[in-house]
Amino acid sequence: MAHQPNLERELCSKLLSDSEGHRAAESKHEPNPTHQGEEHRSGIPKANSPKMEFHFLTLFPELFSGVIHSSLLQKAQNKGLVAFHLTQIRDFAKDKHRTTDDTPYGGGEGMILKADVLYEAWRSVMPDQSLSPSVDRQKTATVLLSPQGEVFSQSLAKELAGFSKLVLVCGHYEGVDERFIDLCVDREISIGNYVLTGGELPALVVADAVTRLVPGVLGNDRSLTEESLENGLLKYPQYTRPRVFQGQVVPDVLLSGDHQAIAQWRQQCREQRTRLKRPDLKQALKVFQQ
């Protein structure tokens, strides 16, 4: 049975009409982007201190290891660009049972993380200006991962990347004592309109998105400007070898060697793809249509 092209492919294919007749010129070869990235990365000196520090306050530090020691996050640490620190909240409990939660005043379901224990854990990772007057606390932000927070986005990730230190507080159980939020939290962030067991997975999502924006982490800075959701648009369709697969052919314009035509096709596809798949991003579409 022949494969029927989906609506998005039909729409993007229409954009090729101005590029028909173009064919790949054998004399023109693009530099290998992987090699370019490797050369760029090799020229990055290791920093004496990381550009960004992440401090996770958590009851379950074992959840983090597989993520922060893999892939891009591990490479960023190897370059000395970021550092990840895990603080066990339970270590700051004062009683013999190391209690971190208690029943809510006024009654109700579940248990609440105690303000006093959280506060001591938070203080342990905050810069002490009395010991080092040069420390600027304005470069540190404390974020509570909470379903009550602002929904995380690429623009918010960029904002957080402007800090040199992020303290990510991973809530658990039924919630967090409001007094800790009032005293210590700069921002509450949610990763979506659903409920998770705790704040550990959302904290890792935030850390991953922000780490990618730290200068030098990605080998090629163009990777940032052409990613999905940059400027509020989705990424254009992408292809690699083989040229023909299951009867589907790579668009001719991508083989033409005409960089201006390729850039125009990609931009048109970004707008069309966003309109089709993510109409909720209509504000970005309005900007590009003006």
Protein Blocks (a to p, Z undefined) as FASTA:
>chain_A
ZZdddfklmmmmmmmmmmgoiacdfkbccddfklmmmmmmmmpccdfbdfbdcddddfbl
mlmmmmmmgcjllmmmmnopaccddddfklmpfbfnopabdcdehiaedjdddfklmmmm
mmmmpccfklmmmbcfklpccddddfkbccddfklmmmmmmpmbdcddddehjbdcfklm
mmmmmbdcdfbjcddfblmlmmmmmmmmmmmmpghkamblklmmmmghighiacdddddd
dfbgghiacdfklmnopaklmmmmmmmmmmmmmmmmmmmlmmmmmmmmZZ
